[in-house]
Amino acid sequence: MSSLEFDIINSADLGALRAGLKDRDPFVRSIAARALGIRGDKDSAEALAELVKTDPEGMVRVRAVESLGLLKMKPEVIELAKKDGTDAVQWVARMAAGQLKSDTDFRELMQKAYAAGMKDLARITFPTLV
């Protein structure tokens, strides 16, 4: 992870992130999708679901389905992603489906980790492993 990613997730304007979902650059779309999920932007769930269903880039679909899991929204789209033609999307969809059923708020854990900064990311996200 780069410091740019931390800056985007911690401080980018939500409107700019939502607009980023429609950018022609797949990197911009994927980082915007990730940031919106970590930031808890439930208003972006429809746009994220559309990316899962239609974006030609696997990494964008990965980040979009990941964010739907973090938001605990759109279970039908997460289920659909389990049948995606890309193994990575299928794997993340299975993980996101598990998050829907879990009492753990993984989005909150990730948001705290990003807010703490790079050096504390592992300690906060995976306290039993560090």
C-alpha positions in Angstrom: 0.0 0.0 0.0 1.2 3.4 -0.8 0.9 6.7 1.1 -1.2 7.9 -1.8 -3.8 5.2 -1.0 -3.8 6.3 2.6 -4.3 9.9 1.7 -7.2 9.0 -0.7 -8.9 6.8 1.8 -8.4 9.2 4.7 -9.2 12.5 3.1 -10.6 12.4 -0.4 -13.9 14.1 -1.0 -16.8 11.6 -1.3 -18.1 13.3 -4.4 -14.8 13.0 -6.1 -14.6 9.4 -5.1 -18.0 8.7 -6.5 -17.0 10.4 -9.7 -13.9 8.3 -9.8 -16.1 5.2 -10.2 -16.8 6.4 -13.7 -13.2 7.4 -14.6 -11.8 5.8 -17.8 -8.7 4.7 -15.9 -9.2 1.3 -14.1 -6.8 2.2 -11.3 -8.9 5.3 -10.5 -12.1 3.2 -10.5 -10.6 0.5 -8.3 -9.1 2.9 -5.7 -12.3 4.9 -5.6 -14.3 1.7 -5.1 -12.0 0.6 -2.3 -12.1 4.0 -0.6 -15.9 4.3 -0.7 -16.2 0.9 1.0 -13.7 1.6 3.7 -15.2 5.1 4.3 -18.7 3.5 4.7 -20.4 5.4 1.9 -23.7 3.5 1.6 -24.9 6.0 -1.0 -22.4 4.5 -3.5 -23.8 0.9 -3.2 -25.7 1.1 -6.4 -22.8 2.4 -8.4 -20.5 -0.3 -6.8 -23.0 -3.0 -7.7 -23.0 -1.7 -11.3 -19.2 -2.0 -11.4 -19.4 -5.6 -10.1 -21.8 -6.5 -12.9 -20.4 -4.5 -15.8 -16.8 -3.3 -15.4 -14.4 -5.0 -17.9 -11.5 -4.9 -15.5 -11.2 -7.6 -12.9 -9.4 -5.5 -10.3 -12.2 -3.0 -10.5 -14.8 -5.7 -9.9 -12.7 -7.1 -7.1 -12.6 -3.7 -5.3 -16.3 -3.1 -5.9 -17.4 -6.5 -4.5 -15.0 -6.1 -1.6 -16.6 -2.7 -0.8 -20.1 -4.2 -1.0 -19.0 -6.7 1.6 -17.6 -4.0 3.8 -20.8 -2.0 3.5 -22.9 -5.2 4.1 -25.0 -4.3 1.2 -26.3 -5.9 -2.1 -26.0 -9.6 -1.2 -27.6 -10.5 -4.5 -24.7 -8.8 -6.4 -22.1 -10.5 -4.1 -23.8 -13.8 -4.9 -23.6 -13.0 -8.6 -19.9 -12.2 -8.3 -19.2 -15.7 -7.1 -19.9 -16.8 -10.7 -17.6 -14.1 -12.3 -15.2 -15.3 -14.9 -12.2 -14.1 -12.9 -10.9 -16.2 -10.0 -10.0 -13.2 -7.9 -13.5 -11.8 -8.1 -15.0 -15.1 -7.1 -12.6 -15.4 -4.1 -13.3 -11.9 -2.9 -17.1 -12.5 -3.4 -16.9 -15.5 -1.1 -15.0 -13.4 1.5 -17.6 -10.6 1.1 -20.5 -13.0 1.5 -18.9 -14.1 4.8 -18.7 -10.5 5.9 -22.4 -10.1 5.4 -23.0 -12.9 8.0 -20.4 -11.8 10.4 -20.9 -9.7 13.6 -17.5 -8.2 13.1 -17.4 -4.8 11.4 -14.5 -5.3 9.1 -15.1 -1.8 7.5 -14.6 -0.2 10.9 -11.4 -2.1 11.5 -10.0 -1.1 8.1 -11.0 2.5 8.6 -9.3 2.6 12.0 -6.2 1.0 10.5 -6.0 3.5 7.6 -6.5 6.4 10.0 -3.7 5.2 12.2 -1.2 5.1 9.4 0.9 2.6 7.6 3.0 1.4 10.5 0.0 0.6 12.6 -2.0 -1.1 9.9 -1.2 -4.7 10.7 -1.3 -4.1 14.5 -4.9 -2.8 14.3 -6.3 -5.0 11.5 -4.7 -8.3 12.8 -4.0 -7.8 16.5 -3.7 -11.5 17.2 -1.1 -12.0 14.5 1.3 -9.2 15.5 
